[in-house]
Amino acid sequence: MPMLADNIFLKIISKDIPAKIVHEDDRCLAFHDIGPKAPVHVLIIPKQVIRTHDGITEEHAPLIGHLHVVAAKIARDLGLADGYRLVINCGDRGGQTVPHLHLHLMGGRDFTWPPG
């Protein structure tokens, strides 16, 4: 996994790299994924750096809850009432490619279980 200095999400948060933003507030930013895996694929990232899901502590509980509230709002706003998937990858073996906690909100198609 790249070092935090190479974190593309920090560059998106600072607006050094453009993104198609669907939500922003003082705690998080959400934008369309540039390599979507579904017709709707939005990434929801905290502005606070948390490297992986494994780095979450009790102190982060309000922030993590906020990310989920934002995900539900975005899903409603984007017309995903018939269902969607929310994914958090953790670490290299979990498929995480950016060292910054993020939620994948995906919808607009049927999903199978278990995921690949």
Secondary structure, 3 states (H helix, E strand, C coil): CCCHHHCHHHHHHCCCCCCCEEEECCCEEEEECCCCCCCEEEEEEECCCCCCHHHCCHHHHHHHHHHHHHHHHHHHHCCCCCCEEEECCCCCCCCCCCCCCCEEEEECCCCCCCCC
